[in-house]
């Protein structure tokens, strides 16, 4: 089967029931989905709110628009932007919402379509762009970044121990001197060779691929800059839910919510999830929910 023939997989929205329970959408409330993707969360929220014309769906991936068409036909506004650019735009427009959701994970179709280059489980181009209009790819990082820069992103975004990172980076530098590393399986093989003979709980390429994806899409920078905008996007008593998938994302969300809590009377948000709601506990039948964490806050 060629790359382009790889069958699309169904995207199951993570922590859906718990998200609905805690955010409690009501009829007539408007909704902002900052990572609408394939519309799983949106469909469930709209089933409760029935309010399309003042709601906004956002996704940087141009391939998602067809999956959101039914909401657009009902009057929802769709913006093909990254969530930070969309949030800034909506703040400038003075738009506010009863419900705001950001699911920070990569969708199943993105992961499962080998031509998108997110997965080491097959052969695909070393891409990893969430926005395919962007020219900068994982191949550019792997083949052009200096040693120090490769080590920086693998340590910071992959959370790999420095000795392992040094060996992985040296192996990448050696391999790319012979020929450019252009496919996901090429890179995975380089990393596997470094780990040969060592037992690991997860696939040895997992953290390197995570680090590259974060760098390509500026994921952490986007989250950090988004958080202070959220109170400005919410109506009084509006609720915001953030679903994160690894500790680096969750740490940024947790830190911002903690700062809000520490602000006392000056706080704009009241955090209603004392602890994050875990996919491993509340969404056990969805394998890709295992690492998911949901945090929810309400505007005072």
Backbone torsions as a table, in degrees:
resi	resn	phi	psi	omega
1	UNK	NA	127.2	179.9
2	UNK	-73.5	168.1	179.3
3	UNK	-57.9	-46.5	-175.5
4	UNK	-69.9	-18.0	179.2
5	UNK	-89.9	-2.6	-178.9
6	UNK	-59.3	124.7	-172.7
7	UNK	-70.4	139.3	177.1
8	UNK	-67.8	146.5	178.9
9	UNK	-105.7	151.1	178.9
10	UNK	-74.0	135.5	177.2
11	UNK	-94.7	118.2	178.5
12	UNK	-97.9	117.8	-177.9
13	UNK	-62.5	134.2	-175.4
14	UNK	-80.0	147.8	175.1
15	UNK	49.2	35.6	-173.4
16	UNK	-62.1	-51.8	-176.5
17	UNK	-62.5	-41.6	-179.2
18	UNK	-69.2	-37.0	177.8
19	UNK	-61.9	-44.8	178.2
20	UNK	-64.3	-41.4	-178.5
21	UNK	-61.8	-47.1	-173.7
22	UNK	-78.9	-37.2	-178.1
23	UNK	-83.7	-21.8	169.4
24	UNK	51.3	61.6	178.6
25	UNK	-64.8	142.3	-177.6
26	UNK	-125.3	156.8	179.5
27	UNK	-56.2	133.3	177.5
28	UNK	91.1	-9.6	179.6
29	UNK	-81.6	143.8	177.7
30	UNK	-94.7	161.1	-164.3
31	UNK	-136.1	133.9	172.3
32	UNK	-117.9	116.5	175.9
33	UNK	-107.8	108.2	-174.6
34	UNK	-79.2	-12.1	178.5
35	UNK	-140.3	64.9	-169.0
36	UNK	-64.7	-31.4	175.9
37	UNK	54.0	-122.3	-176.0
38	UNK	-99.5	13.4	167.0
39	UNK	83.7	12.3	-178.0
40	UNK	-64.3	-50.7	177.6
41	UNK	-67.8	-41.4	-178.0
42	UNK	-58.4	-44.7	-178.8
43	UNK	-59.3	-42.0	-179.4
44	UNK	-68.4	-39.8	179.1
45	UNK	-67.6	-44.9	-179.6
46	UNK	-64.5	-27.9	176.9
47	UNK	-62.5	-24.3	178.2
48	UNK	-95.9	-38.2	-172.0
49	UNK	-88.9	-37.0	-176.4
50	UNK	56.8	22.9	-177.5
51	UNK	-115.3	102.1	-175.9
52	UNK	-100.9	-41.5	-165.8
53	UNK	-67.9	-21.9	176.4
54	UNK	-108.9	12.8	179.7
55	UNK	-100.9	155.8	-176.7
56	UNK	-132.5	133.4	174.8
57	UNK	-113.6	136.8	-174.9
58	UNK	-130.4	137.5	167.4
59	UNK	-160.8	138.3	-179.4
60	UNK	-79.6	-16.0	-177.8
61	UNK	-84.6	113.2	-175.6
62	UNK	-65.3	-19.6	-177.3
63	UNK	-75.5	-9.4	-176.4
64	UNK	-84.2	-15.7	-171.3
65	UNK	-58.3	-38.3	179.9
66	UNK	-63.4	-31.9	180.0
67	UNK	-76.9	-15.3	-179.1
68	UNK	-103.9	2.9	-173.3
69	UNK	-58.3	-37.9	-177.5
70	UNK	-63.1	-31.6	177.3
71	UNK	-76.3	-38.1	178.9
72	UNK	-63.3	-40.5	179.3
73	UNK	-63.6	-26.4	177.1
74	UNK	-83.8	-3.8	175.6
75	UNK	115.2	-2.6	178.9
76	UNK	-67.8	144.7	178.2
77	UNK	-87.8	127.2	177.8
78	UNK	-114.5	130.6	-179.7
79	UNK	-124.4	122.7	179.0
80	UNK	-88.2	80.5	-177.8
81	UNK	-141.7	161.1	168.4
82	UNK	-71.8	160.0	-171.2
83	UNK	-65.9	-28.7	178.7
84	UNK	-71.0	-46.2	178.9
85	UNK	-61.2	-40.8	179.3
86	UNK	-65.2	-43.9	-179.6
87	UNK	-61.3	-43.6	178.9
88	UNK	-62.4	-42.0	-179.9
89	UNK	-63.3	-43.8	-178.8
90	UNK	-68.5	-36.3	175.7
91	UNK	-62.7	-44.8	178.6
92	UNK	-60.8	-33.5	-179.9
93	UNK	-80.4	-7.2	-179.5
94	UNK	73.9	23.5	-178.6
95	UNK	-81.0	140.2	175.8
96	UNK	-134.2	158.5	-170.6
97	UNK	-139.1	152.5	173.8
98	UNK	-78.0	-31.2	-174.6
99	UNK	-136.6	128.8	176.5
100	UNK	-131.1	130.3	-179.9
101	UNK	-130.6	138.2	172.0
102	UNK	-133.4	112.3	175.3
103	UNK	-99.3	105.6	-168.2
104	UNK	-81.3	0.4	-175.7
105	UNK	-80.7	164.7	171.4
106	UNK	-79.7	136.5	-178.0
107	UNK	-73.4	157.0	178.6
108	UNK	-58.3	-44.6	177.5
109	UNK	-60.0	-35.4	176.9
110	UNK	-64.8	-44.4	-179.8
111	UNK	-67.1	-40.2	-170.3
112	UNK	-85.7	-19.2	176.9
113	UNK	-84.1	107.6	-174.0
114	UNK	-60.3	-28.0	-178.9
115	UNK	-68.3	-13.7	177.3
116	UNK	-82.3	-18.5	172.0
117	UNK	76.7	20.8	178.9
118	UNK	-87.3	-22.8	-168.5
119	UNK	-109.2	144.4	174.7
120	UNK	-94.7	7.6	-174.9
121	UNK	-86.7	10.8	178.7
122	UNK	-173.4	-169.8	-178.6
123	UNK	-99.4	122.5	175.8
124	UNK	-153.2	166.1	177.1
125	UNK	-64.4	148.0	-179.3
126	UNK	-80.4	82.4	-167.7
127	UNK	-111.7	-83.2	176.0
128	UNK	73.5	15.6	176.9
129	UNK	-78.7	127.7	170.0
130	UNK	-76.1	-33.1	176.2
131	UNK	-107.2	108.0	-175.3
132	UNK	-74.4	-5.1	173.0
133	UNK	-77.8	-18.1	178.1
134	UNK	-72.2	143.8	-179.1
135	UNK	-93.9	-25.8	-176.6
136	UNK	-74.7	124.3	-176.7
137	UNK	-126.8	173.4	176.5
138	UNK	-63.1	-30.9	178.2
139	UNK	-60.9	-37.5	178.5
140	UNK	-63.3	-40.6	179.9
141	UNK	-65.1	-52.1	-174.2
142	UNK	-62.2	-34.6	-173.1
143	UNK	-100.8	-8.3	-176.8
144	UNK	-128.1	-19.7	-178.7
145	UNK	-67.8	143.2	175.2
146	UNK	-70.5	164.5	-177.9
147	UNK	-56.0	-47.8	-177.7
148	UNK	-61.4	-37.9	-178.9
149	UNK	-71.6	-39.5	175.5
150	UNK	-62.4	-42.9	178.8
151	UNK	-63.4	-39.8	-179.2
152	UNK	-59.7	-48.3	-175.7
153	UNK	-73.4	-32.8	179.2
154	UNK	-70.5	-34.6	177.6
155	UNK	-74.5	-46.5	-174.9
156	UNK	-74.7	-47.5	-173.5
157	UNK	-96.4	-24.5	177.9
158	UNK	-95.2	-15.0	-179.5
159	UNK	52.9	37.8	175.9
160	UNK	-87.3	147.5	174.7
161	UNK	-62.3	143.7	-175.7
162	UNK	-55.4	-42.7	179.6
163	UNK	-60.3	-39.2	177.9
164	UNK	-67.3	-42.4	-180.0
165	UNK	-60.0	-43.2	-179.2
166	UNK	-59.7	-42.0	-179.6
167	UNK	-68.7	-40.5	179.1
168	UNK	-63.7	-46.0	-178.0
169	UNK	-65.2	-42.5	177.4
170	UNK	-60.7	-38.7	179.4
171	UNK	-67.2	-39.4	177.4
172	UNK	-63.8	-45.3	-178.9
173	UNK	-62.1	-41.3	178.9
174	UNK	-65.5	-45.1	-177.8
175	UNK	-64.4	-41.5	-175.9
176	UNK	-74.8	-17.6	174.3
177	UNK	-67.3	-33.0	-179.4
178	UNK	-77.6	-44.7	176.2
179	UNK	-163.0	151.8	180.0
180	UNK	-59.6	143.7	175.4
181	UNK	-88.9	112.4	-170.4
182	UNK	-116.7	-14.2	-176.4
183	UNK	-126.5	158.8	-178.3
184	UNK	-63.3	-38.8	-178.4
185	UNK	-71.2	-32.5	174.9
186	UNK	-59.5	-48.6	-179.1
187	UNK	-65.4	-41.8	179.5
188	UNK	-60.2	-39.1	179.6
189	UNK	-67.0	-37.1	176.9
190	UNK	-61.6	-42.6	-178.9
191	UNK	-71.4	-40.9	178.7
192	UNK	-59.8	-38.2	-180.0
193	UNK	-62.9	-34.1	177.6
194	UNK	-66.1	-37.0	-175.8
195	UNK	-91.7	0.1	-174.4
196	UNK	-54.7	128.9	-179.1
197	UNK	90.1	-8.9	179.1
198	UNK	-103.3	133.7	177.1
199	UNK	-86.9	131.6	178.3
200	UNK	-130.3	147.6	-178.6
201	UNK	-69.9	-36.3	178.5
202	UNK	-116.2	166.9	178.8
203	UNK	-57.8	133.9	-175.8
204	UNK	-57.4	-23.6	-178.4
205	UNK	-86.6	-7.9	-172.1
206	UNK	-55.5	-51.8	-173.8
207	UNK	-71.5	-34.6	177.2
208	UNK	-65.2	-43.3	178.8
209	UNK	-65.1	-38.5	176.4
210	UNK	-60.5	-45.9	-178.6
211	UNK	-61.8	-42.5	179.9
212	UNK	-65.1	-43.1	-179.8
213	UNK	-61.8	-42.7	179.0
214	UNK	-63.2	-41.9	-179.7
215	UNK	-67.1	-44.4	-178.8
216	UNK	-58.9	-42.0	-171.8
217	UNK	-102.6	5.1	-179.2
218	UNK	49.3	45.7	-170.6
219	UNK	-64.7	-45.3	-176.6
220	UNK	-72.4	-37.8	176.7
221	UNK	-62.3	-38.5	178.2
222	UNK	-63.0	-45.4	-179.2
223	UNK	-64.2	-45.9	-177.2
224	UNK	-59.8	-39.6	-179.1
225	UNK	-80.3	-23.5	179.1
226	UNK	-71.3	-42.0	-168.9
227	UNK	-53.3	-46.3	-179.0
228	UNK	-66.8	-15.6	179.8
229	UNK	-82.8	-19.5	-172.5
230	UNK	-59.6	-45.0	178.9
231	UNK	-58.6	-31.3	-178.8
232	UNK	-75.5	-16.2	179.4
233	UNK	-93.3	-6.5	-174.5
234	UNK	-104.5	140.9	168.2
235	UNK	-75.3	162.8	171.3
236	UNK	-55.6	132.6	-175.2
237	UNK	71.7	8.7	174.2
238	UNK	-70.7	147.9	-176.9
239	UNK	-113.7	140.1	176.0
240	UNK	-123.1	132.8	176.0
241	UNK	-119.1	134.2	177.8
242	UNK	-122.8	123.5	176.8
243	UNK	-107.9	117.6	179.3
244	UNK	-112.0	164.1	-172.9
245	UNK	-127.8	-8.3	173.4
246	UNK	-148.9	167.3	-169.7
247	UNK	-61.9	-31.5	-178.5
248	UNK	-65.5	-42.8	176.7
249	UNK	-66.2	-51.0	-174.7
250	UNK	-62.2	-33.2	-179.8
251	UNK	-62.2	-39.6	179.3
252	UNK	-67.7	-42.2	179.0
253	UNK	-65.8	-47.4	-179.8
254	UNK	-59.5	-42.3	-178.1
255	UNK	-64.2	-43.0	-179.8
256	UNK	-65.6	-44.4	178.9
257	UNK	-64.3	-35.3	177.8
258	UNK	-66.1	-39.2	177.4
259	UNK	-64.4	-37.9	176.6
260	UNK	-62.7	-44.8	-179.9
261	UNK	-62.4	-40.0	-178.1
262	UNK	-71.2	-16.9	-177.5
263	UNK	-74.4	-11.0	176.4
264	UNK	62.4	-127.3	-177.3
265	UNK	-63.6	-22.4	-178.4
266	UNK	-86.1	-6.6	-179.1
267	UNK	-65.1	140.5	177.7
268	UNK	-94.3	-23.0	-176.8
269	UNK	-119.1	145.0	173.3
270	UNK	-113.8	115.7	-177.4
271	UNK	-76.5	122.6	-175.7
272	UNK	-103.3	-3.3	171.4
273	UNK	-107.9	101.1	-177.6
274	UNK	-61.7	-36.7	172.6
275	UNK	-125.4	150.7	178.9
276	UNK	-63.5	144.6	176.9
277	UNK	-86.9	122.2	-169.7
278	UNK	-95.7	137.4	174.8
279	UNK	-63.8	-30.6	178.8
280	UNK	-64.7	-23.5	179.7
281	UNK	-97.7	-42.5	-169.1
282	UNK	-107.5	-2.2	-178.5
283	UNK	-143.7	52.8	-168.5
284	UNK	-68.2	-20.3	-176.7
285	UNK	-88.3	-3.4	178.2
286	UNK	-109.5	103.4	-174.9
287	UNK	-55.2	-32.7	-176.7
288	UNK	-83.4	3.7	174.2
289	UNK	-93.1	-6.0	-170.9
290	UNK	-54.2	-41.1	-177.0
291	UNK	-96.2	1.8	-175.3
292	UNK	-73.0	143.5	175.5
293	UNK	-135.0	132.5	179.8
294	UNK	-110.0	128.6	172.5
295	UNK	-123.1	137.1	-176.2
296	UNK	-130.9	139.8	176.4
297	UNK	-135.9	157.4	179.2
298	UNK	-122.5	141.1	178.6
299	UNK	-78.8	134.2	-177.4
300	UNK	-73.5	NA	NA
